[in-house]
């Protein structure tokens, strides 16, 4: 009965996720418009995985954004781009359940743990994102750990398969987030230890080689590219013998530990810095913490709970998760965003891997006896309630429908297990997959419309939208070279809308003075960080600005007041220069954004004069 309840909640939440991701258009967050979606658009336009030359995040490992291409290339558009989020969720949940199955843990606790992962608002946040990089890294990390255990009955072929898949998953994790390097290093140490300690060293070492090859294939490209371009695999960070503009002092300033250190031992240390890291909400954070407690207790105290052959594996899971949790506070950008001088900002979703692994341990090594399992399941059930208590009626209805259908399917499986195995099950699965593909194809025009609405309705807080001007860009000639200037540094601009809805426009990254932005690893730039632009904003001279823009090959300039809230805040200095120098070349304008035609006068004889662009 308890397992049915857990499975029903899990099915209801899966239904909610599917409708939130698949039934709506692709959503966009702030970072999506600056670099997540921008990277995918750049690769499509360039037909190569070259460095996106826009922001410092272009040097990040970007496997999650790479997966978006699978859903963008067929239609050369972004209407299905976020479907990759469902892959990350499915891989996370299936890996969690697979690890719990390895320990022969309580099925009910495993279902409630997986449901807790899906219900957390910090995890549901990814359903509204373009690429969900943190969820992708979490899913790959869990998958790599799921393949790290060999059953005594596994034959040589199965072990080699697990080694290859485990290596591919581990590489995909570090190729998604650099913060996964330390946890994966511990996993590599596990494979090395097993190769040296197990009998049959020749076979085991070949398994290690297969694991290493898989890791390099899916995780090595981004670091190799940075090494080739900048001489530093972790550029722009300065680390070890490698130089970079993001020096050690600046890294420390952006870390949570730098904000925590003045308050060691005080009440604020716990209330302001440690406790917020458990807000998944708090009851679910406590469930994850108990998972680590169960694992360590099973290794040290309750040794009969876990078979001797599985104790090292349980210790590995706990060690990897705790390492990720402890190192988080010392990692760059764990305490601020974008730059060292930014205020404290703790993004608890950056701890998704440690949280998911704690829930995995809760569902794997928790009590097995039905009475104890029922008692222990109350905490995740309460956490799920707290996480979902503010949902609206539509969301509650979706969860209810999914829960009822799952409960009926679960009951049918227990009553007629043969019908859910073999050919009937495979036929049903293929049929459901085919129906999903057909449904997506029929829904594609609606998704394209909804995606466009999501983009053109984008706003941050109460700041005014620049989206009418984004729509006006669609009326520019295909192949035009577009640049943008706002009050934000151009290293933090919204580049993605400038590509156009079919990526038909070429985006030129420029500075405040109109120069084409050199890459961050260029000699002139590599001696300073990107954050200097927040403080140093020159007022360009008219002739200098126009000459620089034309030298950069800019055809059209997009100018915005962003992120200023008021129209009385004025325009960026570059706009005033353009308005005085080329007063008749504005082709779109509203209170917050303008588009200026900067083509040379000698071009106007061959290119017809453009009528002013109407808002879209």
N, C-alpha and C positions, 0 to 999 in steps of 0.2 A: 504493500500500500504506500509506504514512504517513498519507494523507488518510483512508483507511478506518479506520485505528486511531484517529485523532483523532475522527472522527465517531462511532465505536462508544463511546468513552469519554463523549463528549457525550450520546449517547443513553442510556447507562446512568445517568448522573447526572440526566438529565431524568426518567427513570423513578423514581429515588429521590425527587426533589423532589415529583413528582406524588403518590406514595404518602404521603409525609410530610405533605403539605398537604391533599390531597383525601380520603384514606382515613381520616384521623383526624378528631376533632372540632376545633373552634376552640380554639387554645391561648391562654393568658393569661400575660403577664409583669407585673412590678411596675407599669411605666408604663401598661400597658393598663388596669389596674384604677383607676388614678388619673385618667388623662385621655384616652388614645386611645379606648378603648371607651366611656368615660363620655360623650365628646362625641357619638358616634354615637347612644347611647341618649337623650341630652338632645334632639337634633334630632328623633328619631322621636317622642318624647313631646310636644314643643312644636309639631311640624309646621312648623318654620321653622329656618333656619340662624342662629339668634340666638346670642349669646355664652354659652357654658357658664359658669355663675357659680361654679365650684368651685375651680379652681386657676389659677395664673398662666399655665400652658400653654394655657389657653383662648384667649389672645390670639395664639397661634401660627397661622401659615397651616396649614390642615388639609385639603388636597386628598386625601391618602391616606385619612383617616378618612371623607371625603365619599364616596369610592369604596366603602367598606364598606357604605354605605346601599343600594347596588344589590343587594347580596346579603342584606340584612337586611329590607328593606321587604316583599318578597313574602310572607314567612312571619312577619313581625314578630317575629323572633328572631335569634339570633346563631350558629346552627348552621353556616351557610355563610359567615360574615362574612370569614374569612381567605382565601377563594378568590381575593381580589384579589391576594394575594401571587404567585400563579402568573402573573397578568397582568404584574406588574412584572418577574418573571424573564424571561418570554417577550419582553417589549419590550426588556429589556437585552441579551439574547443576540441577538435579531434585529437590533438596531441595531448591535451590535458586528460581526456578520457582514456587514451591509450596508455599513458603512464599509470593512471589509477588501475587499469586492468592488469598491468604488469605486476602490481603489488597485490592483486586480488583483494582490493579494498572494498569498502561498502559502496555498492552501486548507487545507493541513495545519496550518500555524501558526495560522490563524484558528480552526480547530476546537479546537486545544489551548489557545489563549488563552481561548476561551469556556468550555471545560471547567474551566480553572483558576479562572475566576470562580465557577462553580457549585460547585466542590469546596471552596473556602475556608471554613473553619469560621466566619469572621466574616460571610460572606455566608449560609451555611447557617443561621446564627442566626435569620435572618428567617423561615425556614420555621416556626419555633415562635413567631411573634408574631402579633398581631391585625391590624396594618395595615402594618408594614414601611415606615415613612416614609422611612428613608434609602435603601432599595432603590428605592422609588417615585421619589424625587428623582433617583437615579442613572439609572433607566430613561428618565425624561423628558429629562434632560440629554443622554444619548447619542442619543435620538431627535431632539432639536433639532439636534444636530451632524450627524446623518446627513442631514437635510434641508437643511443649509446649503450643500451643493455642487450646482451645476448642471452637467450634462453639456452639451457643445457641441451635441448632437443634441436637447436638450430644446426642445419648442415652447413657445409662450406659455402655453398651458393647463397644461402640466406645471410650468412655473416658478411660476405662480400657485398651483397645488396644493401644491408644496413650500413656498412662502412661508407659506401658510395653516397647513399642518400643522407646519412648523417653529415658527411663532409660537405655535400652540396648545401644542406640547410645551414650549417655553421658558417660557411662562406657567404651565403646569402644574408645572414644576420650581420656580419661585419661589413658587408657591402651595402647595408642599409643604414646603419648607425655606427659611427666610430666608437660610441660608448659601449658597444658589444665586444670590443677587442679583449678586454680583461676577462669577462665571463667565458668567452670562447677560448682564450689562452688556458684557462683552467680545464676546459673540456679537452683541449689538445693534450694537456698533461695527463689526463685520465687515460686517453688512448695510448700514450707512450708508456704509462705505468702498466697497463694491461699487456702491451706488447713485450715488456721485459719480464713480467711476472708469471705469465701463463705458459703452460707447456705447449709444444708445437710451435716453437718460436718462428719458424719460417713462414707458416701460414699466417700467424698473428701479425708479423711484421709486414707482410703483403697487405693485410687489411689496413694497417696504419698508412701504408703508401697510398692505397685507394682513398682513404679518408682525406689525406693531405691533398691529393690531386683534386678531389671534389671541392675542398675548401678554397684552393687557389682559383679554380675555374669560375666560381660564382662570387668570390670576394676579392680577387686580386686586381681587377681592372682599374678601379677608381684610384687606388693607392699607387699603382704603377704609372697611371697617367700623370698624377701629381708629381711623382718623382721625376718623370721625364721632363715635365714642363718647368717645375720649380726647384728640383733637387731636394724635395722634401715630401715623403709620402703622406704626411699629415698636414700639409700646408692648408691654411695660413698659420697654424699653430707652431710656435717654437718648442721643440721637444728633443731632448738628448743632443746629439751633434747637429741636428737640423735647424736651420735658421728660418724665421718667419716673422711677419709683422705683428702677429698676435703673441707677444712675448710672455714670459712666465709671470711677470708682475701683473699684466693685464688679465691673464687667465685667472690668477688668484682673485683679482678684484671682481670678476664675474661669477665666482663660485659661491655656493651657499656657505661653505666653511668660513669664508672671509667675513661674512656677516654674523656667523655664529660665534666666532672665536672671542669677541669682546664680552660675550655673555655666558661663557662656560660656568656651569654651576649655579646660575641664577634661575629664577622662576621663568623669566622670559625665554631662556634657552629652550625649555620644554614646550611652553605654550605657543611661541611664535615660530620656532624653527623645526622642532622634532614632530610635534603633534600634527601639524598640517600635512606631513608626509603620509599620514594614515587616513586622510579624508577621501575615502573612495565611495561612499561615506564612511564614517568612523567604524560602524559595526563590521563592514566588509574589510576594512583595514585590520581590524582585530582578528577576523577570521584568517586572513593571510598570515598575520604574526603567529597565531596558534598553529598554523600549518608548519612553520619552521620549528615551533616548540615540539610538536608531535614527532617530527623527523629526528630532531636531536635527542628527544626522550626515548624514541624507539632504538636509537643507536647506543645510548648510554644507560638507560634505566629499564625500559620495558622491552628487553631484547627478544622476548618470545613473540612480540607483536609482528616483527618482520623477520622472515627467514634469514639465516646467516648469509646465504648467497646474495641477498638483496640489500644487506646493510651498507656495503660500500656505495651502492648505487643511490640509496637514500641519502647518504652523507654527501655524495656528489651534488645531488639536486639542491640540498640545503646550502652547501658551500657556494655554489654558483649564484643562487639567489641572494644570499647574504652579502657576497662580494659586490654584486651589482648595487645593492641597497647602500652599503657603507661607502662605496666609491662615488656614488651620486653627488654627495655634498662637496666633493673635492673636484668635480668635473667643471670645465668651463660652461657658463650659461646655466648652471643649476640655481644661481641666485639672482641673475639679471638677464635681460634680453638685449641682444644686438651690440652692446658696447659696455666698457668698464664703468662708465659714469652713470649708467642707468640705475633707477631705484630698485630695491628688493622686489623680486617677482618669482615666486616659487610655483613652477608648473609641475604639479604632482603627476601628470600623465607621463612625464619623462621616466617615471618609475614603473611603468606598465609591466615590464618584464619581471621585476622582483615581485610585484603584486600578483601577477598571474602564476608565478611559480609557487608562491605561498599558498594560493588557493589549490593548486595542483597537489601539493603535499597534504593539505587538509583533506582532500578527497581520496588520497592514496594511502596514507598511514594512520588515518584517524581510527577511532574504535570500530570494530567489525560487528560486535554483538548487536542485534536489532534494538534492544532497549537503550544501550548507550549511544548507538548511532542516531536514534530518534531524538535523544536529548541533545546531542551535539549538533544535529541539523537545525535546531531552533535558532542558533545565532546567525548562520547564513540566511535562513528564512526571514529573520527580522531585518537583516541588512538589505535583503532584496526589497522588503516592504519600504524601508526608509529611502532606498534609492528610487523607488517608483511612485512614491506617495504624491508627487506633484505632477504626474502625467495627466494629459487631458483625456476627454471621453473617447476620442478616436483611437488614441494609443491603447487605452484600456480595452476597447473593443477588439482590436487586433490581437492583443495578448490573450484575451478570453477565447477567441475563435481558435487561435493556434493551440492553446492549452487543451481545449476540448478535442480537437482533431488528434493531437498527440496522445491524449489519454485513451481514445478509442483505438488508435493504432497500436499502442502499447498493450492494451488488453487483448487485442486480436493476435498480436505476436505471441503472447503468453499462452493463448488458447490454441492457436494453430501455428506453431513454430515452423513447420515444414513449408508453409506457404510463403514464408519470408526468407527462404534459403534457396540456393540453387538457381535454376533457370527462371522460375517465376519472379524471384527478387531482382535478378539482373534485367529481365524484360521490363519490369516496372520502373527500375531506375533509368534505363535507357529511354523509356517512354516519357518519364517525367523530364529528363534532360532535353529531349526533343521538343516537348511542349514549351519548356522554358525558352529555348532558342527561338521558336516560332513566335512566342509571346513577345520577346524582346524586339524581334523584327517588326511585328505589327505596332509595337509601342514606340518604335524609334522616332517617328516624326513628332510625337507628343513629347518625348524626352528632349529632343532638340529644342523645341519651343520652351519647355520648362527650364532647360539649361540656360538659354538666352535670357529668360526672365530672372533667373538667379543671378546672372552676371550683371544685368542692367539694374537690378534692385539692390546691389551690394552697397553696404554702408557700415561704418564702424561707429557704434554709439550714436550720438546725436550730430555727428559731423555731417555736413551736406554731401550728397551724392555727386560724383563726377560722371555718373553713368550716361546721361544724355549725350555727352560728348563722345563717350565710347561707342555709342550707336552711330554717331555721325561719321566715325572713321570708316564705316562700311562703304561710304560713298566715294572714298578716295580711289584713284586708279590702282589696280593690282600691280604689285611690284614697287610701289612707292616706298621711299625710305623715311621713316617716322621716328622722331625723338620726342622726349618729354621732359619738362621741367616743372617742379612744384616747390613748396617750401620744405619738403623732405629732401634730404640728400638724394642724389640720383643713384646712390648705391642701395637705396631702400625704396625705390619707386615701384609703382604698379606697372610692370612691363607687359604682363600677359595680355591685357585688352588691346594693347597697341599692335599686336600681331594680326588682328582681325579675326572674324569668326571662322574663316577657312584658312588662316595662316597665310593670307595673301599679301601682307605688308611686311616689309623688312624693318626691324627695330634697330636703331642706332643708339648705343649707350653713350651718353655725353656727360660732361661736368657742368657745373653752374656757369662756367665761362664759355660753354659751347664746344670745348675740345672733345674729341672722341676719347672715351675713357680707355686708358691702357689697362691691360689685365693686372691684377693685384700682384702677380709675381714678376712684373716688369721691373727692371732695376730702379726706375724713378719712383715706383710705388712701394717696393718691398721693404723699404726702410721705415714705413709708417703704416699705422692701421687705417682701416676704413672709417673709423669713428671721428676722425678729425673733421670731416665734412659737416658734422653737426654743430661745430663751433666756428669754423672758418668759412665764411660765405662772402666772397668778394662781390662787389658791384661792378659788373663788366662794362667796359667802354663800348659805345655803340659799334664803332668800326671793328673793334676786336671781336665782339660777339658774333656779328654777321660773318666776318671772315672765317672765324673758327667753325661756325655751323656749316658754311658752304664747303670748307675744307673737309669736314667730316662727311659731306655728301648728303646732308639732311634736306629732304624735299618739303616736309611738313613738320611743324613744331606744335606739340600738344602742351599747353600751359594750363596749370591748375593752381587754385589757392590751397589745395590739400596740404596739410591737414588742418588748416585754419577753419574755425567754425563760423566766423562772422565775415560778411562781405566788406565790413569796415576795416578788416585787417590788411587790406591792400593786396597787391599782386607780387609775385616774385620779381626781383629787380630785372630779370631778363625780359619779362613781359613789357615793362615800360619802355625798354630800349627798342624792342620790336615795334611797339605801337607808334613810337615817334619816328622810327626809320622807315617803316613800311605800313603806313596807316591804312592803305587800301587793300592790304593782302589778308585781312582776317576773313575766313570763310565760314567760321562757326563761332558763336559766342553766347554764353548765358552768364549768370551771376558768379559762377564758380569755375568755369572752364572755357578755353578758347582753342581754336585750331587756326594756325597761320600758314599760308602758302609762302615758302621761302625759295621757290625755284628762281633761278637767275632770270633777269629780264630778257636775256638773249634766247632763253628757252620759250618765251611766250609766243614767238612767231610760229613755232612748230607744235606747241601744246595749246589747245583752245583755252581761252579764259574761262575760269570756273565760276559758276553761279554760287552764291552763298548756300551753305549746306543747312538744310532744315533739320531740327531735332527729330530723332527717330522715335 
